[in-house]
Amino acid sequence: MKSKRLLTCLLAFALTLTMTALPASAATFPDIASHWAKSYIEEMTDAGMFKGYEDGTFRPDNNITRAEFANILANLLSQPAETHESPFSDVKEGDWYYSAVTKLLAYGVVSEDETFRPSQNITRQDAMTMAGRAFCITSANDEVLDKFSDGDQVAAYAQASVAGFVEKGYLGGYPDGTLRPLANITRAESVKLLDSLGLVHDADSLEGIIERT
């Protein structure tokens, strides 16, 4: 498992060097005009990391399923992975999320279990755990979770990743001092979570210029 995680870290680093810079124009959706995550959504959809719906909406406050989040991470890890068969009884060949889940399994982003629960809404702590494993965001200092009134609700398996997001400043919690690790994460919150990692560079920044040249 450690070798898989190391490979994932190296590939994630390579991804940050090759990600396309953000173009000048941004995608717009009628249902995000006054939303707090408008700029993040436009940035990430323009970079092709998230998509809207066929009716032209983004539905920022909708929950996101475990399969949907797995598909986003698998697309970000664009390098090919060794072929793995699904050990999950609810992830079978032919399912639209099969390749995404088995790819993350090969990278050690998800762990083998009896089920994956693809249609279940993903919680905030599980989203951070999967993203943390994919991009090597981790911390052994779980005391940083004590700053939140509900920090003790973070599951043991998620503590290293969640603490990593908090320690590195990628996650600040809610104004009421809570982290809400067991709450479902919304599409807008998922965008903000991944945008905080700096995967998209401004076209006029040094990174953007390097990418274009």
N, C-alpha and C positions, 0 to 999 in steps of 0.2 A: 504493500500500500504506500509506503514512504517513497519508493522509486516512482510510482505513478504520480504522486503529489509533486515530486521534484520535476518530473517531465512537464506537468501542468504549469508549474511556476515558470519554467523556461519558455514554454509556448506562450504563456500570458505576457511575458516580457517582450517576446518577439511581436506579439499582436500590437502592443503599444507603440512599436516603432513603425508599423505598417498600416495602421488604421487611416482611412481616407480623411483628409481634412474637411471641415464643415464648409459647404458651399455658401455663396452669398445669400441665396434665397432660402426661406424656411417654409416647411409645410404648415398649413393652418387648418384647424378643425373648428367648426362652429360652436362646439361645446366646451372649448377651453379658453374662450375669449377673456373671461375674468377669473380664470382658475389660477391658484397660487403656483402651479407647476407648469404654466404655459411655456416659459422660455426653455425649461428642461425638455418638455415634450417635443417642442419644435426642433431643438438641437438633436435629440436622439432619433426622432423619426426621419429627419433629413439625412442623417448618417446611415439610415437603413437598419437601425438596431431594434426599433419598434415599428409596428404598423397600426393603422387605423382599421375601422370596419368598412365593409362594402358600401354602407350608406353615407360614408364620409365623416363619421363621428369617431372620436377617440375613446369616449366613455372613461374619463380619468378616474372616477371614483368607484368603478367596478372592481371587484376582487379579481385576482389572477390565480389560475390553477397551478398545481405543481407541474403538470405537463407543459403548460404555456411558459412557465419560468424556465424549465429545463430546456425548452426549445430555444429560448433567447440566449441562454448561456452557451449552448452547443453551437449556435451560429457565431457567437463571439470567438469561440475557440475554433477558428477556421481550419487549422491544420488537421490532417486526417489522423484517425486513431485506429489502433488495432481492433479487429472485429471481435465483439463480445456477444455471446448469446444472453438473452434476458433471463435472469433468475427469478424475476417477478411474475407471479401468476396473473397479474393484471396488465402486463406489458407484453404484447404478443406481436409477432411479425404481421405486418399489414396495418397496424395502428399508426396513425399519423405521427405520433411521438416516439415510435419505437427506436429509430436511429438516433434521436437526440438523447434519450435516456441511456441507451447502451454505450453511446459515445462518452457521456459523463461518467458512466460506470468504469469504462476503460481508463479514464483519467483519474479515478479515485475521488471524483466530485460527489458522487452518491455511493452509498454503501449497499452491499448485497443484503437483501431481506426477502421475506416471503411476498410482500406486496410493496408497490410504489405509491399507490393511491393517486393516480394521475388526474382524476377529475375533482379531487379534493382541493379546496382553496389553500394556498400556501400561507403559512404564518410568517410573521416578520422574522422570527429567529431562524426558521428553516431557509428563508430566502438569503439571510446573511450567512448561514452555514454553507449553503451551496456556492454562493458567490465568493465567500471567504476561501473555500477550498480551491475554487477555480483560479483565483487571482492571488493566492498565498497571503491572505489578510488574516493574521492570527496574533494572539498575545497570550502569554502565560500569566499576565497580571489581571486576574478576574476581579480584583478589588476595585477596578474602575467602574464596575457595574453597581457598586454601592452608592454611587451618586444619584441613582434612580430609586424612587420609592418602591418599585416593583422589580428591581434588579435581581432579587432572589428567585424570581419566577423563571429565569433563563435555565433551560435544561442543561444537564452536565455536558452532553455531546455538543451543545451549541456555544458553550461559554467561551472557548478560545476564539472562535470566529467573531462572535458578537463583541467581545472585549477588544478584538483587533479593530473593528469598525469604530468603536468608541474612542479608543486610545489614539488612533491616527486621525481623528477628527472627521471621519466620513459620516458619522451619525451623532446627532445631538439630542435626540429624544423629543418629547413634547413639552409645550410651555408649562404644563402642570407638574413637570418633574417625573413623568412616567416614561417608560421605554416600550411598554405593551408588547412584549416578546411573543405572547400567545395569540395576539390579535391577527386577523387576516391582513395581508398587505395588499394595497390597491395598485392599480396600474400606474397611477401617478407616483405613488411612493416607490414603486419598483424602478421607474424611470429615474427618480431623484437618487435612489440608492446607487444605481450603476453609473449615473452621470458624475457622482462624487468621486469616482475612481479616475476621472480624467482620461477616459478612453477616446473622447472626441477632442480634437485640437482645432483651435481657430485657424482659418486659412492664412491669416497674416502673422500668426505667432511663429516663433523659431521652429517649433515642432511641425507646424503646418507647412512651412516653407521646405523643410527637409523632406517631408512626405511627398510633396508635389514634385520635388526634383530628384 
